[in-house]
């Protein structure tokens, strides 16, 4: 391939990947942390030097239980900004993380198949520059989809997904090189 053709392949690959990534992002809105935990502040006021720890054993048990269940403890405060006791266990962050994990999974199952279709479509196009660009774009989209979802996959599922993607890429490579 000549330099101009290589530039076209790279351009097609990058812009096609951007197009599909941005298209999915425009249609399928990402969860926003503020929708789950609006105006959450760790410390409502500066911690006063006059404050003493008032956490009693029964409250510590509630605080520990809250943490173990994936929540974060909220406390009541007096006019000095000192904690006066355990208020509640807030699970907004856990709800956000669960929703984010579902979003990442869905993005994977939307974008990865698009990448596979582009990869296979690139095999059958008569114009080598366009076909190669679409194949490269398919690889980029598959890699992007895997990266988005990988933090929410189990270790063995990650290994399996990457193995399947590798086998697919090898099969496409063998098919392309036979031509």
C-alpha positions as CSV (number, residue, x, y, z in Angstrom):
1,X,0.0,0.0,0.0
2,X,1.1,3.5,-0.7
3,X,1.3,6.3,1.9
4,X,-2.0,7.9,0.7
5,X,-3.8,4.5,0.9
6,X,-2.4,3.9,4.4
7,X,-3.6,7.4,5.4
8,X,-7.1,6.6,4.0
9,X,-7.2,3.3,5.9
10,X,-6.3,5.0,9.2
11,X,-8.8,7.8,8.5
12,X,-11.6,5.4,7.7
13,X,-10.9,3.2,10.7
14,X,-10.7,6.1,13.2
15,X,-13.7,8.0,11.9
16,X,-15.9,4.9,11.5
17,X,-15.0,4.0,15.1
18,X,-15.8,7.5,16.3
19,X,-19.1,7.5,14.4
20,X,-20.4,4.3,15.9
21,X,-19.1,5.1,19.4
22,X,-20.7,8.6,19.4
23,X,-23.9,7.3,17.8
24,X,-24.4,4.8,20.6
25,X,-23.5,7.4,23.1
26,X,-26.1,9.8,21.6
27,X,-28.8,7.1,21.7
28,X,-28.0,5.4,25.0
29,X,-27.4,7.9,27.8
30,X,-24.7,7.1,30.3
31,X,-25.8,7.1,34.0
32,X,-24.9,10.3,35.8
33,X,-23.7,10.0,39.4
34,X,-25.6,13.2,40.3
35,X,-28.9,11.4,39.4
36,X,-28.2,8.8,42.1
37,X,-26.3,10.9,44.7
38,X,-27.3,14.5,44.3
39,X,-25.0,17.0,46.1
40,X,-23.4,14.3,48.2
41,X,-20.7,15.8,50.4
42,X,-18.4,13.7,52.6
43,X,-18.2,16.5,55.2
44,X,-21.0,19.1,55.3
45,X,-18.8,21.5,57.2
46,X,-15.1,21.7,58.2
47,X,-14.4,19.4,61.1
48,X,-14.1,21.3,64.3
49,X,-11.1,20.8,66.7
50,X,-13.6,20.9,69.6
51,X,-15.4,17.7,68.4
52,X,-14.9,14.4,70.1
53,X,-15.8,11.0,68.8
54,X,-19.3,10.2,70.0
55,X,-19.7,6.9,68.1
56,X,-20.9,4.3,70.5
57,X,-20.6,0.5,70.1
58,X,-24.1,0.0,68.8
59,X,-23.6,2.7,66.2
60,X,-20.2,1.3,65.2
61,X,-22.0,-2.0,64.4
62,X,-24.4,-0.2,62.2
63,X,-21.6,1.7,60.5
64,X,-19.7,-1.6,59.9
65,X,-22.8,-3.3,58.5
66,X,-23.5,-0.4,56.2
67,X,-20.0,-0.5,54.8
68,X,-20.1,-4.3,54.3
69,X,-23.4,-3.9,52.4
70,X,-21.8,-1.4,50.0
71,X,-23.3,1.8,51.5
72,X,-21.8,4.8,53.2
73,X,-22.7,6.1,56.6
74,X,-24.3,9.4,57.1
75,X,-24.3,11.2,60.4
76,X,-26.2,13.8,62.3
77,X,-24.3,17.0,63.1
78,X,-24.7,19.7,65.7
79,X,-24.3,23.4,65.2
80,X,-20.5,23.2,65.6
81,X,-20.3,20.6,62.8
82,X,-19.6,17.7,65.2
83,X,-21.1,14.3,64.6
84,X,-23.8,13.6,67.1
85,X,-24.7,10.1,65.9
86,X,-25.3,7.7,63.1
87,X,-28.2,8.9,60.8
88,X,-28.6,6.3,58.0
89,X,-26.9,4.1,55.6
90,X,-27.0,5.6,52.1
91,X,-26.8,3.2,49.1
92,X,-26.9,5.7,46.3
93,X,-23.3,5.0,45.3
94,X,-24.1,1.2,45.2
95,X,-27.2,1.9,43.0
96,X,-25.1,4.0,40.7
97,X,-22.4,1.3,40.4
98,X,-25.0,-1.3,39.6
99,X,-26.6,0.8,37.0
100,X,-23.1,1.7,35.5
101,X,-22.3,-2.0,35.3
102,X,-25.5,-2.7,33.4
103,X,-24.8,0.2,31.1
104,X,-21.2,-1.0,30.4
105,X,-22.6,-4.5,29.6
106,X,-25.2,-3.2,27.3
107,X,-22.6,-1.0,25.5
108,X,-20.5,-4.1,25.0
109,X,-23.4,-6.0,23.5
110,X,-24.2,-3.1,21.2
111,X,-20.7,-2.1,20.0
112,X,-18.9,-5.4,19.8
113,X,-21.4,-6.9,17.3
114,X,-21.1,-3.7,15.2
115,X,-17.3,-4.2,15.3
116,X,-17.7,-7.9,14.2
117,X,-20.0,-6.8,11.3
118,X,-17.5,-4.2,10.2
119,X,-14.6,-6.7,10.4
120,X,-16.4,-9.2,8.3
121,X,-17.8,-6.6,5.9
122,X,-14.3,-5.4,5.2
123,X,-13.4,-8.9,4.0
124,X,-15.9,-8.8,1.1
125,X,-15.4,-5.2,-0.2
126,X,-13.8,-4.9,-3.6
127,X,-11.9,-1.7,-2.6
128,X,-9.0,-2.8,-0.5
129,X,-8.5,0.6,1.2
130,X,-12.2,0.8,2.3
131,X,-12.3,-2.8,3.3
132,X,-9.1,-2.6,5.3
133,X,-10.3,0.6,7.0
134,X,-13.5,-1.1,8.0
135,X,-11.7,-4.1,9.3
136,X,-9.4,-1.9,11.3
137,X,-12.4,0.0,12.6
138,X,-14.1,-3.3,13.6
139,X,-11.0,-4.3,15.6
140,X,-11.0,-0.9,17.3
141,X,-14.7,-1.1,18.2
142,X,-14.3,-4.6,19.6
143,X,-11.3,-3.5,21.7
144,X,-13.3,-0.5,22.9
145,X,-16.3,-2.5,23.8
146,X,-14.1,-5.0,25.7
147,X,-12.4,-2.2,27.6
148,X,-15.7,-0.6,28.6
149,X,-17.1,-3.8,30.0
150,X,-13.9,-5.5,31.3
151,X,-14.0,-3.9,34.7
152,X,-17.4,-5.5,35.3
153,X,-16.5,-8.9,34.0
154,X,-15.2,-11.7,36.1
155,X,-11.6,-12.7,35.5
156,X,-12.5,-15.8,33.6
157,X,-15.1,-14.1,31.5
158,X,-12.5,-11.5,30.5
159,X,-10.2,-14.4,29.4
160,X,-13.0,-16.0,27.5
161,X,-14.1,-12.8,25.7
162,X,-10.6,-11.9,24.6
163,X,-10.0,-15.5,23.5
164,X,-13.2,-15.5,21.4
165,X,-12.1,-12.1,19.9
166,X,-8.6,-13.4,19.2
167,X,-10.0,-16.6,17.4
168,X,-12.4,-14.4,15.4
169,X,-9.5,-12.1,14.4
170,X,-7.3,-15.1,13.4
171,X,-10.1,-16.6,11.3
172,X,-10.6,-13.3,9.5
173,X,-6.9,-13.0,9.0
174,X,-6.6,-16.5,7.5
175,X,-9.6,-15.8,5.2
176,X,-8.1,-12.5,4.1
177,X,-4.6,-13.9,3.5
178,X,-6.0,-16.7,1.4
179,X,-7.3,-14.2,-1.2
